[in-house]
Amino acid sequence: MQIGDIVRLKSGGPKMTITSLDKNSVTCTWFNRNGRNQSDNFPLATIETFVAREANPAKPD
């Protein structure tokens, strides 16, 4: 992981952007449901890279 990556807590929640990173923790920023910018620190073990799913996957031929 690196600064600028989009991540999510392993337990779920909003997409967040990594703004700082060290050996054991990350600081992430995200927008809450009211559109306000939030920021907090999380243990690195609780974060995973966000993988977007296709909205309308193509059907195989």
N, CA, C and O atoms as a GROMACS GRO file, in nm:
protein
  244
    1MET      N    1   0.085  -0.118   0.000
    1MET     CA    2   0.000   0.000   0.000
    1MET      C    3   0.089   0.124   0.000
    1MET      O    4   0.203   0.123   0.048
    2GLN      N    5   0.031   0.231  -0.057
    2GLN     CA    6   0.105   0.356  -0.062
    2GLN      C    7   0.009   0.474  -0.052
    2GLN      O    8  -0.112   0.457  -0.068
    3ILE      N    9   0.062   0.591  -0.025
    3ILE     CA   10  -0.018   0.713  -0.016
    3ILE      C   11  -0.094   0.731  -0.148
    3ILE      O   12  -0.037   0.718  -0.256
    4GLY      N   13  -0.223   0.761  -0.136
    4GLY     CA   14  -0.308   0.779  -0.254
    4GLY      C   15  -0.392   0.657  -0.288
    4GLY      O   16  -0.487   0.668  -0.366
    5ASP      N   17  -0.359   0.541  -0.232
    5ASP     CA   18  -0.438   0.420  -0.258
    5ASP      C   19  -0.577   0.435  -0.198
    5ASP      O   20  -0.596   0.500  -0.095
    6ILE      N   21  -0.675   0.373  -0.264
    6ILE     CA   22  -0.812   0.368  -0.214
    6ILE      C   23  -0.827   0.238  -0.137
    6ILE      O   24  -0.797   0.130  -0.189
    7VAL      N   25  -0.873   0.248  -0.012
    7VAL     CA   26  -0.883   0.132   0.076
    7VAL      C   27  -1.018   0.132   0.146
    7VAL      O   28  -1.097   0.226   0.135
    8ARG      N   29  -1.041   0.026   0.218
    8ARG     CA   30  -1.162   0.012   0.299
    8ARG      C   31  -1.124  -0.071   0.422
    8ARG      O   32  -1.032  -0.152   0.416
    9LEU      N   33  -1.195  -0.050   0.532
    9LEU     CA   34  -1.176  -0.136   0.647
    9LEU      C   35  -1.217  -0.278   0.609
    9LEU      O   36  -1.313  -0.296   0.534
   10LYS      N   37  -1.149  -0.377   0.660
   10LYS     CA   38  -1.185  -0.516   0.632
   10LYS      C   39  -1.326  -0.548   0.679
   10LYS      O   40  -1.391  -0.637   0.625
   11SER      N   41  -1.374  -0.476   0.778
   11SER     CA   42  -1.509  -0.497   0.830
   11SER      C   43  -1.615  -0.422   0.749
   11SER      O   44  -1.734  -0.434   0.777
   12GLY      N   45  -1.573  -0.345   0.647
   12GLY     CA   46  -1.666  -0.270   0.563
   12GLY      C   47  -1.654  -0.121   0.589
   12GLY      O   48  -1.567  -0.076   0.664
   13GLY      N   49  -1.743  -0.044   0.529
   13GLY     CA   50  -1.743   0.100   0.547
   13GLY      C   51  -1.712   0.174   0.418
   13GLY      O   52  -1.707   0.113   0.311
   14PRO      N   53  -1.690   0.306   0.428
   14PRO     CA   54  -1.669   0.387   0.309
   14PRO      C   55  -1.532   0.365   0.246
   14PRO      O   56  -1.439   0.318   0.311
   15LYS      N   57  -1.522   0.401   0.119
   15LYS     CA   58  -1.391   0.405   0.052
   15LYS      C   59  -1.313   0.519   0.114
   15LYS      O   60  -1.366   0.627   0.140
   16MET      N   61  -1.184   0.494   0.139
   16MET     CA   62  -1.098   0.594   0.201
   16MET      C   63  -0.969   0.605   0.121
   16MET      O   64  -0.928   0.511   0.054
   17THR      N   65  -0.904   0.721   0.130
   17THR     CA   66  -0.776   0.744   0.064
   17THR      C   67  -0.666   0.750   0.170
   17THR      O   68  -0.679   0.822   0.269
   18ILE      N   69  -0.559   0.675   0.148
   18ILE     CA   70  -0.446   0.678   0.240
   18ILE      C   71  -0.373   0.812   0.223
   18ILE      O   72  -0.334   0.849   0.113
   19THR      N   73  -0.357   0.883   0.335
   19THR     CA   74  -0.287   1.012   0.331
   19THR      C   75  -0.150   1.006   0.399
   19THR      O   76  -0.065   1.091   0.373
   20SER      N   77  -0.130   0.907   0.484
   20SER     CA   78   0.004   0.881   0.540
   20SER      C   79   0.010   0.735   0.582
   20SER      O   80  -0.092   0.671   0.607
   21LEU      N   81   0.131   0.686   0.589
   21LEU     CA   82   0.151   0.544   0.608
   21LEU      C   83   0.280   0.523   0.685
   21LEU      O   84   0.382   0.586   0.655
   22ASP      N   85   0.277   0.435   0.784
   22ASP     CA   86   0.402   0.394   0.849
   22ASP      C   87   0.400   0.243   0.865
   22ASP      O   88   0.316   0.176   0.806
   23LYS      N   89   0.490   0.190   0.941
   23LYS     CA   90   0.509   0.046   0.949
   23LYS      C   91   0.384  -0.029   0.998
   23LYS      O   92   0.355  -0.138   0.950
   24ASN      N   93   0.310   0.029   1.092
   24ASN     CA   94   0.198  -0.042   1.154
   24ASN      C   95   0.063   0.025   1.142
   24ASN      O   96  -0.038  -0.032   1.185
   25SER      N   97   0.056   0.145   1.084
   25SER     CA   98  -0.072   0.214   1.077
   25SER      C   99  -0.082   0.302   0.952
   25SER      O  100   0.018   0.335   0.888
   26VAL      N  101  -0.205   0.339   0.921
   26VAL     CA  102  -0.231   0.430   0.809
   26VAL      C  103  -0.323   0.541   0.858
   26VAL      O  104  -0.405   0.520   0.948
   27THR      N  105  -0.310   0.658   0.798
   27THR     CA  106  -0.406   0.765   0.817
   27THR      C  107  -0.485   0.773   0.688
   27THR      O  108  -0.429   0.780   0.579
   28CYS      N  109  -0.617   0.772   0.702
   28CYS     CA  110  -0.705   0.775   0.586
   28CYS      C  111  -0.801   0.893   0.595
   28CYS      O  112  -0.836   0.938   0.704
   29THR      N  113  -0.843   0.940   0.478
   29THR     CA  114  -0.941   1.048   0.466
   29THR      C  115  -1.056   0.998   0.381
   29THR      O  116  -1.036   0.926   0.284
   30TRP      N  117  -1.178   1.038   0.417
   30TRP     CA  118  -1.297   0.999   0.342
   30TRP      C  119  -1.406   1.102   0.367
   30TRP      O  120  -1.392   1.188   0.454
   31PHE      N  121  -1.514   1.094   0.292
   31PHE     CA  122  -1.629   1.180   0.310
   31PHE      C  123  -1.739   1.099   0.378
   31PHE      O  124  -1.771   0.989   0.334
   32ASN      N  125  -1.798   1.155   0.484
   32ASN     CA  126  -1.905   1.084   0.553
   32ASN      C  127  -2.036   1.101   0.476
   32ASN      O  128  -2.040   1.162   0.369
   33ARG      N  129  -2.143   1.047   0.531
   33ARG     CA  130  -2.274   1.051   0.462
   33ARG      C  131  -2.326   1.192   0.440
   33ARG      O  132  -2.408   1.215   0.352
   34ASN      N  133  -2.279   1.286   0.522
   34ASN     CA  134  -2.322   1.426   0.510
   34ASN      C  135  -2.228   1.507   0.421
   34ASN      O  136  -2.243   1.629   0.410
   35GLY      N  137  -2.130   1.440   0.358
   35GLY     CA  138  -2.038   1.509   0.269
   35GLY      C  139  -1.923   1.578   0.340
   35GLY      O  140  -1.848   1.654   0.278
   36ARG      N  141  -1.910   1.554   0.470
   36ARG     CA  142  -1.801   1.616   0.545
   36ARG      C  143  -1.676   1.530   0.541
   36ARG      O  144  -1.683   1.407   0.549
   37ASN      N  145  -1.563   1.596   0.529
   37ASN     CA  146  -1.435   1.527   0.524
   37ASN      C  147  -1.399   1.474   0.661
   37ASN      O  148  -1.403   1.547   0.760
   38GLN      N  149  -1.364   1.347   0.668
   38GLN     CA  150  -1.322   1.281   0.792
   38GLN      C  151  -1.180   1.230   0.774
   38GLN      O  152  -1.136   1.207   0.662
   39SER      N  153  -1.109   1.212   0.885
   39SER     CA  154  -0.974   1.157   0.881
   39SER      C  155  -0.949   1.084   1.012
   39SER      O  156  -0.990   1.131   1.118
   40ASP      N  157  -0.880   0.969   1.004
   40ASP     CA  158  -0.848   0.895   1.125
   40ASP      C  159  -0.734   0.799   1.097
   40ASP      O  160  -0.701   0.771   0.982
   41ASN      N  161  -0.673   0.749   1.205
   41ASN     CA  162  -0.566   0.650   1.196
   41ASN      C  163  -0.624   0.511   1.219
   41ASN      O  164  -0.715   0.493   1.300
   42PHE      N  165  -0.569   0.413   1.147
   42PHE     CA  166  -0.613   0.275   1.159
   42PHE      C  167  -0.493   0.182   1.162
   42PHE      O  168  -0.394   0.209   1.094
   43PRO      N  169  -0.500   0.074   1.239
   43PRO     CA  170  -0.393  -0.026   1.230
   43PRO      C  171  -0.388  -0.084   1.089
   43PRO      O  172  -0.492  -0.111   1.029
   44LEU      N  173  -0.271  -0.102   1.037
   44LEU     CA  174  -0.255  -0.152   0.901
   44LEU      C  175  -0.326  -0.285   0.880
   44LEU      O  176  -0.377  -0.312   0.772
   45ALA      N  177  -0.331  -0.368   0.983
   45ALA     CA  178  -0.394  -0.500   0.972
   45ALA      C  179  -0.546  -0.493   0.950
   45ALA      O  180  -0.607  -0.594   0.914
   46THR      N  181  -0.607  -0.376   0.971
   46THR     CA  182  -0.752  -0.363   0.957
   46THR      C  183  -0.795  -0.310   0.821
   46THR      O  184  -0.914  -0.295   0.795
   47ILE      N  185  -0.698  -0.280   0.734
   47ILE     CA  186  -0.725  -0.215   0.605
   47ILE      C  187  -0.699  -0.310   0.489
   47ILE      O  188  -0.607  -0.392   0.493
   48GLU      N  189  -0.782  -0.299   0.385
   48GLU     CA  190  -0.758  -0.375   0.262
   48GLU      C  191  -0.778  -0.283   0.142
   48GLU      O  192  -0.850  -0.184   0.150
   49THR      N  193  -0.712  -0.316   0.032
   49THR     CA  194  -0.726  -0.239  -0.092
   49THR      C  195  -0.869  -0.251  -0.142
   49THR      O  196  -0.926  -0.360  -0.145
   50PHE      N  197  -0.926  -0.138  -0.183
   50PHE     CA  198  -1.062  -0.138  -0.236
   50PHE      C  199  -1.059  -0.188  -0.380
   50PHE      O  200  -0.980  -0.142  -0.462
   51VAL      N  201  -1.148  -0.282  -0.410
   51VAL     CA  202  -1.161  -0.335  -0.545
   51VAL      C  203  -1.304  -0.310  -0.590
   51VAL      O  204  -1.399  -0.363  -0.532
   52ALA      N  205  -1.318  -0.229  -0.695
   52ALA     CA  206  -1.452  -0.196  -0.746
   52ALA      C  207  -1.506  -0.313  -0.826
   52ALA      O  208  -1.434  -0.380  -0.899
   53ARG      N  209  -1.635  -0.337  -0.810
   53ARG     CA  210  -1.702  -0.440  -0.889
   53ARG      C  211  -1.765  -0.375  -1.010
   53ARG      O  212  -1.806  -0.259  -1.006
   54GLU      N  213  -1.772  -0.449  -1.118
   54GLU     CA  214  -1.837  -0.396  -1.240
   54GLU      C  215  -1.986  -0.382  -1.213
   54GLU      O  216  -2.047  -0.470  -1.153
   55ALA      N  217  -2.043  -0.271  -1.260
   55ALA     CA  218  -2.186  -0.246  -1.240
   55ALA      C  219  -2.270  -0.343  -1.325
   55ALA      O  220  -2.369  -0.398  -1.276
   56ASN      N  221  -2.231  -0.362  -1.450
   56ASN     CA  222  -2.302  -0.452  -1.542
   56ASN      C  223  -2.201  -0.542  -1.610
   56ASN      O  224  -2.157  -0.512  -1.721
   57PRO      N  225  -2.164  -0.651  -1.546
   57PRO     CA  226  -2.063  -0.736  -1.609
   57PRO      C  227  -2.111  -0.791  -1.743
   57PRO      O  228  -2.228  -0.825  -1.759
   58ALA      N  229  -2.020  -0.797  -1.837
   58ALA     CA  230  -2.054  -0.850  -1.969
   58ALA      C  231  -2.082  -0.999  -1.960
   58ALA      O  232  -2.014  -1.072  -1.887
   59LYS      N  233  -2.181  -1.044  -2.034
   59LYS     CA  234  -2.214  -1.185  -2.036
   59LYS      C  235  -2.118  -1.256  -2.131
   59LYS      O  236  -2.085  -1.204  -2.238
   60PRO      N  237  -2.071  -1.375  -2.091
   60PRO     CA  238  -1.981  -1.449  -2.180
   60PRO      C  239  -2.052  -1.490  -2.309
   60PRO      O  240  -2.173  -1.512  -2.310
   61ASP      N  241  -1.976  -1.500  -2.416
   61ASP     CA  242  -2.034  -1.540  -2.545
   61ASP      C  243  -2.066  -1.688  -2.548
   61ASP      O  244  -2.116  -1.738  -2.649
   0.00000   0.00000   0.00000
